[in-house]
Amino acid sequence: MAINVYLLLEVRNMGTPRATVDVYKVCPTYEDALDVYREKVGEPKTIREDHGPDGLSHVWWLDEDATGSASITRYTLTGNIEEA
């Protein structure tokens, strides 16, 4: 069985020794991940979509600037999924 999950993470201070990556949540839908971002940060000012050359990978970049951005990345998982 294959299912999609959506990982919301944020990268700050990119390119500096103080770079930080925060993983906020793995969500069942893009909309759920976007709602988590809205709760944590607010409404995104910009959203840019990237599709990989294979047509399978998909990333939404939120509030990009020179120091970082948040992103929602779709991953396809196969096999049995169990709750931790």
C-alpha positions, 0 to 999 in steps of 0.5 A: 500500500502506498500513501502520501504524507506531507512534511512541514519544516522551516529552515532559518539562518541558512548559510550561517553557523547558526542555521536551524531546521525545525520539523513541525509536523508530518500531516496526512494532507497538504491542507493540514500542513498549511493549517499548522503553518498558519497556526505557528507563523500566520498566513504565508505571504508567498507560496511557490510550487516545485515539481521534480523531473520525475513528476512524483516529488512535490514541494511548496516553498512558503515565505522564501527569503535570502535566509531561509523558508518553510516548506511542505514536501510530499513523500510517498510511503509504501508498506505498513504504516503504524502509529508510534 
